[in-house]
Amino acid sequence: MPQPERQPRPVVDMLLIGANGEQLSEYIEHEVKLWEYVKGGSANMDVRMIIPQELLRSFPTGCILVMRRSPVRAGLDYCLEFLTPGTAKWTAARAAAAEPPPGRKRSYGWL
């Protein structure tokens, strides 16, 4: 069953933050494909998005995504920060992501 893609596509900044807190790469004002898995027997309010391959390949092992609606700069729907292990932001995000989904090693949570 096809899942609904959000229209219009959300406009996001995608930032990879390094171990020293520096910004390693960015995709500014990127239109992201975003789906919500809400139809059918396997509906579970899962959100899926497509991340540019170049950015995805640069992620270190253990990277954490923090997705914010606020505060963001004017014209954006979200800011996506991909945090490298070892940063203060990564430590805070990891502490908040304390709930593993059933049968999975990944964790999730809200900051």
N, CA, C and O atoms as CSV, one atom per row, in Angstrom:
chain,resi,resn,atom,element,x,y,z
A,1,MET,N,N,0.851,-1.167,0.000
A,1,MET,CA,C,0.000,0.000,0.000
A,1,MET,C,C,0.910,1.248,0.000
A,1,MET,O,O,1.772,1.382,0.869
A,2,PRO,N,N,0.722,2.145,-0.958
A,2,PRO,CA,C,1.562,3.352,-0.993
A,2,PRO,C,C,1.334,4.226,0.238
A,2,PRO,O,O,0.205,4.412,0.694
A,3,GLN,N,N,2.414,4.743,0.749
A,3,GLN,CA,C,2.352,5.601,1.928
A,3,GLN,C,C,2.376,7.063,1.484
A,3,GLN,O,O,2.973,7.387,0.457
A,4,PRO,N,N,1.731,7.951,2.249
A,4,PRO,CA,C,1.660,9.350,1.829
A,4,PRO,C,C,2.991,10.080,2.003
A,4,PRO,O,O,3.611,10.039,3.066
A,5,GLU,N,N,3.411,10.752,0.925
A,5,GLU,CA,C,4.571,11.631,1.014
A,5,GLU,C,C,4.056,13.003,1.407
A,5,GLU,O,O,3.044,13.468,0.883
A,6,ARG,N,N,4.744,13.640,2.319
A,6,ARG,CA,C,4.317,14.961,2.759
A,6,ARG,C,C,4.476,15.952,1.614
A,6,ARG,O,O,5.534,16.036,0.989
A,7,GLN,N,N,3.418,16.695,1.352
A,7,GLN,CA,C,3.426,17.721,0.308
A,7,GLN,C,C,2.925,19.026,0.899
A,7,GLN,O,O,1.905,19.002,1.589
A,8,PRO,N,N,3.558,20.142,0.682
A,8,PRO,CA,C,4.810,20.236,-0.057
A,8,PRO,C,C,5.933,19.601,0.745
A,8,PRO,O,O,5.822,19.422,1.958
A,9,ARG,N,N,7.024,19.259,0.050
A,9,ARG,CA,C,8.167,18.658,0.733
A,9,ARG,C,C,8.742,19.644,1.746
A,9,ARG,O,O,8.897,20.827,1.442
A,10,PRO,N,N,9.059,19.161,2.946
A,10,PRO,CA,C,9.649,20.050,3.945
A,10,PRO,C,C,11.018,20.573,3.488
A,10,PRO,O,O,11.795,19.857,2.856
A,11,VAL,N,N,11.285,21.816,3.820
A,11,VAL,CA,C,12.573,22.437,3.543
A,11,VAL,C,C,13.395,22.358,4.822
A,11,VAL,O,O,12.956,22.797,5.884
A,12,VAL,N,N,14.599,21.789,4.706
A,12,VAL,CA,C,15.423,21.529,5.878
A,12,VAL,C,C,16.860,21.970,5.635
A,12,VAL,O,O,17.316,22.057,4.495
A,13,ASP,N,N,17.555,22.244,6.717
A,13,ASP,CA,C,19.011,22.306,6.713
A,13,ASP,C,C,19.483,20.991,7.303
A,13,ASP,O,O,18.988,20.560,8.344
A,14,MET,N,N,20.456,20.340,6.629
A,14,MET,CA,C,21.065,19.114,7.140
A,14,MET,C,C,22.516,19.437,7.444
A,14,MET,O,O,23.259,19.869,6.563
A,15,LEU,N,N,22.921,19.226,8.692
A,15,LEU,CA,C,24.268,19.580,9.134
A,15,LEU,C,C,24.937,18.381,9.775
A,15,LEU,O,O,24.343,17.726,10.632
A,16,LEU,N,N,26.172,18.082,9.371
A,16,LEU,CA,C,26.975,17.064,10.044
A,16,LEU,C,C,27.917,17.789,10.983
A,16,LEU,O,O,28.735,18.603,10.556
A,17,ILE,N,N,27.793,17.485,12.278
A,17,ILE,CA,C,28.591,18.141,13.318
A,17,ILE,C,C,29.698,17.187,13.758
A,17,ILE,O,O,29.428,16.045,14.129
A,18,GLY,N,N,30.944,17.659,13.717
A,18,GLY,CA,C,32.113,16.849,14.041
A,18,GLY,C,C,32.351,16.711,15.534
A,18,GLY,O,O,31.651,17.308,16.351
A,19,ALA,N,N,33.358,15.908,15.872
A,19,ALA,CA,C,33.664,15.595,17.270
A,19,ALA,C,C,34.046,16.823,18.075
A,19,ALA,O,O,33.863,16.830,19.293
A,20,ASN,N,N,34.575,17.871,17.433
A,20,ASN,CA,C,34.943,19.107,18.136
A,20,ASN,C,C,33.831,20.152,18.085
A,20,ASN,O,O,34.037,21.296,18.489
A,21,GLY,N,N,32.653,19.765,17.592
A,21,GLY,CA,C,31.533,20.693,17.497
A,21,GLY,C,C,31.512,21.508,16.219
A,21,GLY,O,O,30.624,22.337,16.021
A,22,GLU,N,N,32.498,21.273,15.339
A,22,GLU,CA,C,32.552,22.018,14.083
A,22,GLU,C,C,31.591,21.416,13.055
A,22,GLU,O,O,31.293,20.222,13.088
A,23,GLN,N,N,31.119,22.254,12.156
A,23,GLN,CA,C,30.225,21.805,11.092
A,23,GLN,C,C,31.080,21.230,9.970
A,23,GLN,O,O,31.866,21.952,9.357
A,24,LEU,N,N,30.931,19.924,9.694
A,24,LEU,CA,C,31.751,19.249,8.693
A,24,LEU,C,C,31.163,19.341,7.296
A,24,LEU,O,O,31.902,19.479,6.321
A,25,SER,N,N,29.852,19.267,7.189
A,25,SER,CA,C,29.196,19.408,5.888
A,25,SER,C,C,27.777,19.896,6.113
A,25,SER,O,O,27.227,19.809,7.211
A,26,GLU,N,N,27.200,20.413,5.032
A,26,GLU,CA,C,25.855,20.969,5.141
A,26,GLU,C,C,25.110,20.845,3.830
A,26,GLU,O,O,25.702,20.877,2.751
A,27,TYR,N,N,23.824,20.705,3.942
A,27,TYR,CA,C,22.886,20.809,2.828
A,27,TYR,C,C,21.876,21.844,3.295
A,27,TYR,O,O,21.054,21.569,4.168
A,28,ILE,N,N,21.940,23.022,2.718
A,28,ILE,CA,C,21.116,24.149,3.152
A,28,ILE,C,C,19.869,24.251,2.273
A,28,ILE,O,O,19.933,24.133,1.049
A,29,GLU,N,N,18.741,24.473,2.935
A,29,GLU,CA,C,17.442,24.631,2.274
A,29,GLU,C,C,17.171,23.498,1.291
A,29,GLU,O,O,16.797,23.725,0.140
A,30,HIS,N,N,17.368,22.277,1.772
A,30,HIS,CA,C,17.158,21.060,0.991
A,30,HIS,C,C,15.697,20.633,1.112
A,30,HIS,O,O,15.154,20.595,2.217
A,31,GLU,N,N,15.056,20.312,-0.010
A,31,GLU,CA,C,13.698,19.757,0.027
A,31,GLU,C,C,13.824,18.257,0.250
A,31,GLU,O,O,14.361,17.542,-0.596
A,32,VAL,N,N,13.336,17.789,1.373
A,32,VAL,CA,C,13.504,16.382,1.739
A,32,VAL,C,C,12.221,15.603,1.438
A,32,VAL,O,O,11.114,16.068,1.711
A,33,LYS,N,N,12.398,14.402,0.866
A,33,LYS,CA,C,11.263,13.496,0.680
A,33,LYS,C,C,10.980,12.864,2.031
A,33,LYS,O,O,11.876,12.292,2.652
A,34,LEU,N,N,9.750,12.964,2.487
A,34,LEU,CA,C,9.380,12.501,3.816
A,34,LEU,C,C,8.056,11.755,3.722
A,34,LEU,O,O,7.080,12.279,3.185
A,35,TRP,N,N,8.023,10.520,4.248
A,35,TRP,CA,C,6.816,9.705,4.251
A,35,TRP,C,C,6.438,9.359,5.677
A,35,TRP,O,O,7.295,9.204,6.547
A,36,GLU,N,N,5.144,9.241,5.897
A,36,GLU,CA,C,4.639,8.739,7.170
A,36,GLU,C,C,3.971,7.399,6.892
A,36,GLU,O,O,3.061,7.317,6.068
A,37,TYR,N,N,4.413,6.364,7.568
A,37,TYR,CA,C,3.850,5.028,7.377
A,37,TYR,C,C,2.634,4.873,8.271
A,37,TYR,O,O,2.726,4.391,9.401
A,38,VAL,N,N,1.479,5.295,7.736
A,38,VAL,CA,C,0.256,5.342,8.533
A,38,VAL,C,C,-0.890,4.535,7.931
A,38,VAL,O,O,-1.980,4.497,8.501
A,39,LYS,N,N,-0.659,3.889,6.783
A,39,LYS,CA,C,-1.723,3.119,6.124
A,39,LYS,C,C,-1.425,1.632,6.190
A,39,LYS,O,O,-0.267,1.215,6.181
A,40,GLY,N,N,-2.498,0.831,6.256
A,40,GLY,CA,C,-2.350,-0.614,6.179
A,40,GLY,C,C,-2.086,-1.276,7.511
A,40,GLY,O,O,-2.027,-0.629,8.556
A,41,GLY,N,N,-1.927,-2.611,7.441
A,41,GLY,CA,C,-1.740,-3.417,8.642
A,41,GLY,C,C,-0.443,-3.161,9.370
A,41,GLY,O,O,-0.347,-3.426,10.568
A,42,SER,N,N,0.564,-2.649,8.671
A,42,SER,CA,C,1.855,-2.395,9.329
A,42,SER,C,C,2.039,-0.923,9.695
A,42,SER,O,O,3.155,-0.489,9.978
A,43,ALA,N,N,0.962,-0.164,9.690
A,43,ALA,CA,C,1.053,1.260,10.046
A,43,ALA,C,C,1.569,1.401,11.464
A,43,ALA,O,O,1.089,0.735,12.381
A,44,ASN,N,N,2.554,2.275,11.639
A,44,ASN,CA,C,3.136,2.423,12.970
A,44,ASN,C,C,3.646,3.838,13.235
A,44,ASN,O,O,4.453,4.039,14.142
A,45,MET,N,N,3.193,4.810,12.464
A,45,MET,CA,C,3.609,6.206,12.622
A,45,MET,C,C,5.116,6.368,12.423
A,45,MET,O,O,5.724,7.290,12.967
A,46,ASP,N,N,5.706,5.477,11.649
A,46,ASP,CA,C,7.112,5.558,11.298
A,46,ASP,C,C,7.292,6.695,10.291
A,46,ASP,O,O,6.452,6.886,9.411
A,47,VAL,N,N,8.364,7.435,10.418
A,47,VAL,CA,C,8.676,8.506,9.469
A,47,VAL,C,C,9.939,8.099,8.728
A,47,VAL,O,O,10.925,7.699,9.347
A,48,ARG,N,N,9.911,8.200,7.414
A,48,ARG,CA,C,11.083,7.871,6.589
A,48,ARG,C,C,11.419,9.069,5.730
A,48,ARG,O,O,10.533,9.797,5.283
A,49,MET,N,N,12.725,9.273,5.499
A,49,MET,CA,C,13.152,10.370,4.634
A,49,MET,C,C,14.348,9.933,3.814
A,49,MET,O,O,15.054,8.995,4.183
A,50,ILE,N,N,14.574,10.612,2.705
A,50,ILE,CA,C,15.732,10.350,1.861
A,50,ILE,C,C,16.796,11.387,2.180
A,50,ILE,O,O,16.549,12.592,2.137
A,51,ILE,N,N,17.994,10.887,2.503
A,51,ILE,CA,C,19.140,11.743,2.814
A,51,ILE,C,C,20.103,11.646,1.641
A,51,ILE,O,O,20.353,10.542,1.157
A,52,PRO,N,N,20.653,12.762,1.164
A,52,PRO,CA,C,21.592,12.702,0.035
A,52,PRO,C,C,22.738,11.732,0.299
A,52,PRO,O,O,23.319,11.742,1.385
A,53,GLN,N,N,23.072,10.892,-0.688
A,53,GLN,CA,C,24.103,9.863,-0.544
A,53,GLN,C,C,25.442,10.425,-0.097
A,53,GLN,O,O,26.113,9.825,0.742
A,54,GLU,N,N,25.840,11.564,-0.640
A,54,GLU,CA,C,27.128,12.163,-0.271
A,54,GLU,C,C,27.195,12.438,1.228
A,54,GLU,O,O,28.214,12.175,1.867
A,55,LEU,N,N,26.113,12.963,1.784
A,55,LEU,CA,C,26.061,13.222,3.221
A,55,LEU,C,C,26.011,11.905,3.994
A,55,LEU,O,O,26.731,11.735,4.978
A,56,LEU,N,N,25.176,10.986,3.559
A,56,LEU,CA,C,25.016,9.703,4.232
A,56,LEU,C,C,26.343,8.945,4.331
A,56,LEU,O,O,26.644,8.352,5.367
A,57,ARG,N,N,27.124,8.963,3.270
A,57,ARG,CA,C,28.424,8.260,3.263
A,57,ARG,C,C,29.417,8.876,4.238
A,57,ARG,O,O,30.359,8.206,4.659
A,58,SER,N,N,29.224,10.140,4.605
A,58,SER,CA,C,30.180,10.808,5.495
A,58,SER,C,C,29.860,10.604,6.976
A,58,SER,O,O,30.619,11.056,7.834
A,59,PHE,N,N,28.746,9.929,7.290
A,59,PHE,CA,C,28.370,9.727,8.684
A,59,PHE,C,C,29.334,8.777,9.378
A,59,PHE,O,O,29.624,7.705,8.847
A,60,PRO,N,N,29.836,9.145,10.550
A,60,PRO,CA,C,30.649,8.212,11.325
A,60,PRO,C,C,29.751,7.175,12.012
A,60,PRO,O,O,28.554,7.399,12.192
A,61,THR,N,N,30.334,6.063,12.382
A,61,THR,CA,C,29.609,5.045,13.141
A,61,THR,C,C,29.118,5.658,14.453
A,61,THR,O,O,29.865,6.353,15.142
A,62,GLY,N,N,27.872,5.396,14.785
A,62,GLY,CA,C,27.316,5.899,16.038
A,62,GLY,C,C,26.729,7.292,15.953
A,62,GLY,O,O,26.371,7.878,16.974
A,63,CYS,N,N,26.626,7.827,14.750
A,63,CYS,CA,C,26.066,9.166,14.535
A,63,CYS,C,C,24.599,9.199,14.995
A,63,CYS,O,O,23.866,8.226,14.816
A,64,ILE,N,N,24.185,10.311,15.581
A,64,ILE,CA,C,22.808,10.473,16.057
A,64,ILE,C,C,22.161,11.643,15.318
A,64,ILE,O,O,22.782,12.691,15.139
A,65,LEU,N,N,20.915,11.458,14.893
A,65,LEU,CA,C,20.139,12.518,14.251
A,65,LEU,C,C,19.297,13.228,15.294
A,65,LEU,O,O,18.573,12.597,16.063
A,66,VAL,N,N,19.403,14.556,15.309
A,66,VAL,CA,C,18.502,15.399,16.098
A,66,VAL,C,C,17.735,16.245,15.099
A,66,VAL,O,O,18.327,17.005,14.333
A,67,MET,N,N,16.413,16.111,15.108
A,67,MET,CA,C,15.537,16.807,14.165
A,67,MET,C,C,14.706,17.807,14.952
A,67,MET,O,O,13.946,17.429,15.843
A,68,ARG,N,N,14.853,19.096,14.617
A,68,ARG,CA,C,14.156,20.149,15.361
A,68,ARG,C,C,13.205,20.922,14.451
A,68,ARG,O,O,13.506,21.164,13.282
A,69,ARG,N,N,12.072,21.298,14.993
A,69,ARG,CA,C,11.158,22.237,14.330
A,69,ARG,C,C,11.386,23.643,14.838
A,69,ARG,O,O,11.099,24.619,14.145
A,70,SER,N,N,11.905,23.744,16.053
A,70,SER,CA,C,12.093,25.050,16.666
A,70,SER,C,C,13.269,24.955,17.617
A,70,SER,O,O,13.375,23.959,18.332
A,71,PRO,N,N,14.139,25.911,17.663
A,71,PRO,CA,C,14.187,27.071,16.779
A,71,PRO,C,C,14.873,26.716,15.459
A,71,PRO,O,O,15.866,25.989,15.438
A,72,VAL,N,N,14.339,27.229,14.381
A,72,VAL,CA,C,14.957,27.132,13.059
A,72,VAL,C,C,14.873,28.502,12.412
A,72,VAL,O,O,14.050,29.334,12.796
A,73,ARG,N,N,15.729,28.728,11.430
A,73,ARG,CA,C,15.702,30.038,10.779
A,73,ARG,C,C,14.503,30.146,9.845
A,73,ARG,O,O,13.922,29.134,9.453
A,74,ALA,N,N,14.137,31.361,9.493
A,74,ALA,CA,C,12.964,31.637,8.650
A,74,ALA,C,C,13.056,30.860,7.337
A,74,ALA,O,O,14.126,30.770,6.734
A,75,GLY,N,N,11.932,30.304,6.902
A,75,GLY,CA,C,11.860,29.582,5.638
A,75,GLY,C,C,12.108,28.089,5.760
A,75,GLY,O,O,11.964,27.363,4.777
A,76,LEU,N,N,12.478,27.611,6.947
A,76,LEU,CA,C,12.725,26.186,7.154
A,76,LEU,C,C,11.574,25.534,7.901
A,76,LEU,O,O,10.880,26.168,8.696
A,77,ASP,N,N,11.390,24.240,7.621
A,77,ASP,CA,C,10.448,23.442,8.397
A,77,ASP,C,C,11.158,22.722,9.540
A,77,ASP,O,O,10.603,22.568,10.628
A,78,TYR,N,N,12.409,22.278,9.281
A,78,TYR,CA,C,13.183,21.543,10.274
A,78,TYR,C,C,14.669,21.851,10.105
A,78,TYR,O,O,15.116,22.294,9.047
A,79,CYS,N,N,15.411,21.606,11.170
A,79,CYS,CA,C,16.868,21.559,11.108
A,79,CYS,C,C,17.268,20.160,11.538
A,79,CYS,O,O,16.880,19.708,12.615
A,80,LEU,N,N,18.045,19.466,10.705
A,80,LEU,CA,C,18.516,18.119,11.014
A,80,LEU,C,C,20.004,18.196,11.294
A,80,LEU,O,O,20.795,18.537,10.414
A,81,GLU,N,N,20.381,17.879,12.520
A,81,GLU,CA,C,21.788,17.833,12.892
A,81,GLU,C,C,22.179,16.375,13.090
A,81,GLU,O,O,21.540,15.653,13.855
A,82,PHE,N,N,23.224,15.948,12.403
A,82,PHE,CA,C,23.779,14.612,12.546
A,82,PHE,C,C,25.024,14.767,13.411
A,82,PHE,O,O,26.005,15.383,12.994
A,83,LEU,N,N,24.980,14.212,14.605
A,83,LEU,CA,C,26.002,14.450,15.620
A,83,LEU,C,C,27.006,13.301,15.677
A,83,LEU,O,O,26.633,12.130,15.744
A,84,THR,N,N,28.285,13.663,15.648
A,84,THR,CA,C,29.376,12.709,15.741
A,84,THR,C,C,29.593,12.324,17.208
A,84,THR,O,O,29.542,13.189,18.082
A,85,PRO,N,N,29.832,11.041,17.486
A,85,PRO,CA,C,30.116,10.639,18.869
A,85,PRO,C,C,31.275,11.444,19.458
A,85,PRO,O,O,32.254,11.751,18.778
A,86,GLY,N,N,31.134,11.775,20.737
A,86,GLY,CA,C,32.185,12.497,21.442
A,86,GLY,C,C,31.847,13.949,21.704
A,86,GLY,O,O,32.538,14.605,22.485
A,87,THR,N,N,30.813,14.469,21.080
A,87,THR,CA,C,30.434,15.864,21.320
A,87,THR,C,C,29.479,15.949,22.506
A,87,THR,O,O,28.834,14.966,22.870
A,88,ALA,N,N,29.398,17.133,23.103
A,88,ALA,CA,C,28.449,17.341,24.207
A,88,ALA,C,C,27.022,17.157,23.706
A,88,ALA,O,O,26.191,16.586,24.413
A,89,LYS,N,N,26.720,17.634,22.486
A,89,LYS,CA,C,25.376,17.469,21.923
A,89,LYS,C,C,25.061,15.985,21.722
A,89,LYS,O,O,23.937,15.548,21.972
A,90,TRP,N,N,26.056,15.209,21.267
A,90,TRP,CA,C,25.846,13.774,21.066
A,90,TRP,C,C,25.521,13.101,22.397
A,90,TRP,O,O,24.611,12.276,22.473
A,91,THR,N,N,26.265,13.454,23.445
A,91,THR,CA,C,26.054,12.863,24.769
A,91,THR,C,C,24.641,13.161,25.272
A,91,THR,O,O,23.977,12.281,25.820
A,92,ALA,N,N,24.185,14.389,25.090
A,92,ALA,CA,C,22.825,14.765,25.518
A,92,ALA,C,C,21.779,14.019,24.697
A,92,ALA,O,O,20.789,13.533,25.244
A,93,ALA,N,N,21.994,13.928,23.389
A,93,ALA,CA,C,21.040,13.230,22.528
A,93,ALA,C,C,20.998,11.742,22.861
A,93,ALA,O,O,19.922,11.143,22.880
A,94,ARG,N,N,22.150,11.146,23.122
A,94,ARG,CA,C,22.203,9.718,23.465
A,94,ARG,C,C,21.491,9.447,24.780
A,94,ARG,O,O,20.809,8.431,24.917
A,95,ALA,N,N,21.639,10.333,25.737
A,95,ALA,CA,C,20.958,10.172,27.026
A,95,ALA,C,C,19.442,10.252,26.859
A,95,ALA,O,O,18.702,9.551,27.550
A,96,ALA,N,N,18.977,11.107,25.941
A,96,ALA,CA,C,17.541,11.252,25.708
A,96,ALA,C,C,16.975,10.078,24.911
A,96,ALA,O,O,15.783,9.783,25.000
A,97,ALA,N,N,17.822,9.414,24.137
A,97,ALA,CA,C,17.379,8.305,23.286
A,97,ALA,C,C,17.499,7.002,24.054
A,97,ALA,O,O,18.322,6.149,23.722
A,98,ALA,N,N,16.691,6.854,25.063
A,98,ALA,CA,C,16.835,5.730,25.987
A,98,ALA,C,C,15.814,4.622,25.767
A,98,ALA,O,O,15.785,3.660,26.535
A,99,GLU,N,N,14.971,4.732,24.736
A,99,GLU,CA,C,13.916,3.747,24.539
A,99,GLU,C,C,14.162,2.950,23.270
A,99,GLU,O,O,13.915,3.462,22.178
A,100,PRO,N,N,14.645,1.702,23.373
A,100,PRO,CA,C,14.838,0.903,22.161
A,100,PRO,C,C,13.499,0.348,21.669
A,100,PRO,O,O,12.708,-0.153,22.469
A,101,PRO,N,N,13.236,0.431,20.358
A,101,PRO,CA,C,12.033,-0.210,19.821
A,101,PRO,C,C,12.117,-1.724,20.029
A,101,PRO,O,O,13.221,-2.259,20.143
A,102,PRO,N,N,10.989,-2.427,20.082
A,102,PRO,CA,C,11.005,-3.877,20.313
A,102,PRO,C,C,11.880,-4.601,19.286
A,102,PRO,O,O,11.720,-4.415,18.080
A,103,GLY,N,N,12.800,-5.422,19.778
A,103,GLY,CA,C,13.630,-6.236,18.899
A,103,GLY,C,C,14.702,-5.477,18.146
A,103,GLY,O,O,15.298,-6.030,17.222
A,104,ARG,N,N,14.970,-4.240,18.501
A,104,ARG,CA,C,15.947,-3.426,17.784
A,104,ARG,C,C,17.044,-2.954,18.717
A,104,ARG,O,O,16.823,-2.815,19.920
A,105,LYS,N,N,18.229,-2.707,18.170
A,105,LYS,CA,C,19.332,-2.189,18.954
A,105,LYS,C,C,19.329,-0.666,18.988
A,105,LYS,O,O,19.895,-0.065,19.900
A,106,ARG,N,N,18.688,-0.032,17.991
A,106,ARG,CA,C,18.649,1.431,17.950
A,106,ARG,C,C,17.749,1.958,19.046
A,106,ARG,O,O,16.849,1.262,19.515
A,107,SER,N,N,17.996,3.183,19.449
A,107,SER,CA,C,17.155,3.836,20.454
A,107,SER,C,C,16.597,5.116,19.866
A,107,SER,O,O,17.087,5.615,18.853
A,108,TYR,N,N,15.584,5.634,20.500
A,108,TYR,CA,C,14.992,6.886,20.063
A,108,TYR,C,C,14.570,7.667,21.287
A,108,TYR,O,O,14.523,7.127,22.392
A,109,GLY,N,N,14.267,8.923,21.094
A,109,GLY,CA,C,13.803,9.748,22.187
A,109,GLY,C,C,13.629,11.171,21.723
A,109,GLY,O,O,13.884,11.495,20.563
A,110,TRP,N,N,13.203,12.002,22.612
A,110,TRP,CA,C,12.956,13.412,22.304
A,110,TRP,C,C,13.843,14.270,23.179
A,110,TRP,O,O,14.007,13.994,24.368
A,111,LEU,N,N,14.416,15.307,22.597
A,111,LEU,CA,C,15.204,16.268,23.371
A,111,LEU,C,C,14.324,17.416,23.770
A,111,LEU,O,O,14.784,18.346,24.432
